[in-house]
Amino acid sequence: MKPLFSLIVVLMALTCLGAGSAHAENADRDKPMNAESDALVYDDLKQTSVFTGNVVITKGSIIIRGERVDVMQDPEGYQQAVSIAAPGKLAYYRKKRDGLDEFIEGEGERIEYDSKQDLVKFIRNAVMRRYNGAVLADESTGSQINYDNKTDVFTVDGGPQNRSVSNPSGRVRTLLSPRIAASAAGGPVPAPPAPPAVLRASPAIGADKK
C-alpha cells in the first residue's frame, strides 16, 4: 500500500489571485490550496504539481476530488487544475456560493478548473447540481457542462457522447426549480389574498309590494 502523503501548499503567489477584484464570488481564489494524495510529483521550474491516488484538494469552499489532479500555475499566479477520474468513476467538484446558503456540485470523467477565468468544465458523463442548503434545487446532465462562477451562467452540450442506457437519445436533461420567495429568505411575507365577496340576496328583490 502506498504511503499517504498529506501536502499543504501555501504559496505566496496565491495572495495575488483575484487581487484586482472586489467581487465576493472571487473569494475562494485568494485562499491557499490544501492537497492530500498517495503521491506527488512537483516541478518547481515549470510550476506544476501532479497528485495521484485518491486526491482531495480544497481551496476555500472549493473541493476537487479525482484519481489524478494536475495543477499548473502561470506567471501571474493563477492556477489551472485538471482532475481525472479512475476508470468507471467520476471526478468531483463542489463550491459554496458566497453570501448564499447554496452549493454548486458537479461530476465528470474529467474536470477542468481555471482560477483566472473562474470557470469549471465537467467533461464526459457530466452532471451539475445546485443545492439550496441540503435540498437539491437544479440538476443538469450532458456530455459537457461549462459553469462560470462569476456570472452563474452555465451551458450544457448533449450529443452521442451523452448516450447511455437510461438516455439513449443523448439529449440534455435539466431540472430547474423556482427560486426561493422573499418570505422564505427572511423577507416580508406577502399578505394573503382577500377572500371573495359573498353576495346575499336582498329580501326586497322579487318580493310582492303591498
C-alpha positions in Angstrom: 0.0 0.0 0.0 1.4 3.4 -0.9 2.1 5.7 1.9 -0.4 8.6 2.2 1.1 12.0 1.8 -0.6 15.0 3.2 0.6 18.2 1.5 -0.4 21.7 2.4 0.7 24.1 -0.4 0.7 27.7 0.8 2.4 29.7 -2.0 3.0 33.4 -1.6 1.9 33.9 -5.2 -1.6 32.8 -4.2 -2.2 36.1 -2.5 -2.4 37.8 -5.9 -5.2 35.5 -7.1 -8.0 37.8 -8.0 -6.3 40.7 -6.1 -7.7 43.2 -8.6 -11.3 42.2 -8.0 -13.6 43.1 -5.1 -16.4 40.7 -6.1 -17.4 38.3 -3.3 -17.7 35.4 -5.7 -13.9 35.5 -6.2 -13.1 35.0 -2.5 -12.0 31.3 -3.0 -9.4 32.4 -5.5 -7.4 34.1 -2.7 -7.3 31.1 -0.4 -4.3 28.7 -0.1 -4.6 25.3 -1.6 -4.5 22.1 0.6 -3.9 18.8 -1.1 -3.9 15.2 0.0 -2.9 12.3 -2.2 -1.0 9.0 -2.3 1.9 10.5 -4.3 3.1 13.9 -5.6 5.5 14.9 -8.4 6.3 18.7 -8.1 8.3 20.6 -10.7 9.4 24.0 -9.3 10.8 25.2 -12.6 7.6 24.5 -14.5 5.4 25.3 -11.5 3.4 22.1 -11.9 2.2 19.5 -9.4 0.9 16.1 -10.3 -1.1 14.4 -7.5 -2.1 10.8 -7.8 -4.1 8.3 -5.8 -7.4 9.3 -4.0 -6.6 13.0 -4.5 -8.6 15.6 -2.4 -7.9 19.3 -3.0 -9.5 22.1 -1.1 -9.3 25.8 -1.8 -11.6 27.9 0.4 -15.0 26.4 -0.2 -13.9 24.6 -3.3 -13.4 20.8 -3.1 -11.9 18.8 -6.0 -11.5 15.0 -6.0 -10.1 12.6 -8.5 -7.7 9.7 -9.1 -5.2 12.2 -10.6 -5.1 16.0 -10.4 -2.7 18.1 -12.3 -2.2 21.7 -11.1 -0.4 24.3 -13.1 0.4 27.9 -12.1 1.0 30.7 -14.6 3.5 33.6 -14.2 0.6 35.8 -12.8 0.0 33.2 -10.0 -3.3 31.9 -11.4 -3.9 28.2 -11.2 -5.4 25.7 -13.5 -6.4 22.2 -12.2 -7.3 19.1 -14.2 -9.0 16.3 -12.3 -9.2 12.8 -13.9 -11.4 10.1 -12.5 -10.4 6.4 -12.1 -11.8 4.1 -14.7 -15.6 3.6 -14.2 -15.8 6.5 -11.7 -16.3 10.3 -11.9 -14.2 13.2 -10.7 -15.9 15.6 -8.3 -16.2 19.4 -7.7 -18.1 21.4 -5.1 -18.2 25.1 -4.3 -20.3 27.3 -2.0 -21.9 30.4 -3.5 -20.8 33.4 -1.4 -23.5 35.2 0.5 -26.0 32.4 -0.1 -26.7 29.1 1.5 -26.3 27.4 -1.9 -23.7 25.0 -3.3 -22.7 24.1 -6.8 -21.7 20.4 -7.2 -20.6 18.6 -10.3 -19.1 15.4 -11.6 -17.5 14.2 -14.8 -14.8 11.8 -16.1 -12.6 14.9 -16.4 -13.0 18.3 -14.6 -11.0 21.4 -15.6 -10.9 24.4 -13.3 -9.4 27.8 -14.3 -8.9 30.2 -11.4 -8.2 33.2 -13.7 -11.4 32.8 -15.6 -13.2 31.3 -12.5 -14.6 28.7 -14.9 -15.1 25.0 -14.4 -15.8 22.4 -17.0 -17.3 18.9 -16.5 -16.4 16.7 -19.4 -18.0 13.3 -20.4 -20.9 11.9 -18.3 -21.2 15.4 -16.9 -23.7 16.3 -14.2 -24.1 19.5 -12.3 -26.4 20.2 -9.3 -27.4 23.3 -7.3 -28.3 22.7 -3.7 -30.3 25.2 -1.6 -28.8 24.2 1.8 -29.2 20.4 1.7 -32.1 20.4 -0.7 -31.5 19.6 -4.4 -32.8 22.6 -6.5 -31.4 22.2 -10.0 -29.8 19.4 -11.9 -28.4 19.2 -15.5 -26.8 16.3 -17.3 -24.9 16.3 -20.7 -21.7 15.4 -22.4 -20.1 18.6 -21.3 -21.1 21.4 -18.9 -19.3 24.7 -18.6 -20.1 26.8 -15.5 -19.0 30.4 -15.0 -18.6 31.1 -11.2 -18.5 34.9 -11.8 -21.8 35.2 -13.7 -23.6 32.0 -12.6 -24.2 31.2 -16.3 -23.8 27.6 -17.5 -24.0 25.8 -20.8 -24.8 22.1 -21.4 -23.9 20.1 -24.5 -25.6 16.8 -25.4 -24.9 14.6 -28.4 -23.7 11.0 -29.0 -21.2 11.3 -26.1 -24.1 11.6 -23.7 -25.9 8.5 -24.8 -26.5 5.8 -22.1 -28.9 3.0 -21.2 -31.1 5.5 -19.4 -30.7 8.2 -22.0 -30.3 6.5 -25.5 -31.0 9.8 -27.3 -28.2 11.6 -25.7 -30.3 14.7 -25.2 -29.6 17.2 -22.4 -31.8 16.7 -19.4 -32.4 19.5 -16.9 -34.4 20.0 -13.7 -34.9 23.7 -12.7 -36.7 24.6 -9.5 -38.3 28.0 -8.9 -36.2 30.5 -6.9 -36.9 30.9 -3.2 -39.5 33.5 -2.5 -38.6 36.6 -0.4 -40.5 35.3 2.6 -38.5 32.0 2.6 -35.3 34.1 2.6 -36.4 36.1 5.6 -38.0 38.9 3.7 -41.5 40.4 4.2 -44.3 37.9 3.9 -46.9 39.0 1.4 -50.5 39.4 2.7 -52.8 36.6 1.8 -55.4 37.4 -0.9 -58.7 38.8 0.3 -61.5 36.3 0.4 -64.0 36.7 -2.4 -67.0 38.8 -1.6 -70.2 36.9 -0.6 -73.3 38.2 -2.3 -76.5 37.9 -0.4 -80.0 38.2 -1.9 -82.0 41.1 -0.7 -85.4 40.1 0.7 -87.0 43.1 -1.1 -85.9 41.9 -4.6 -88.6 39.8 -6.2 -91.0 40.2 -3.3 -94.5 41.5 -4.0 -95.1 45.0 -2.9 -98.2 45.7 -0.8 
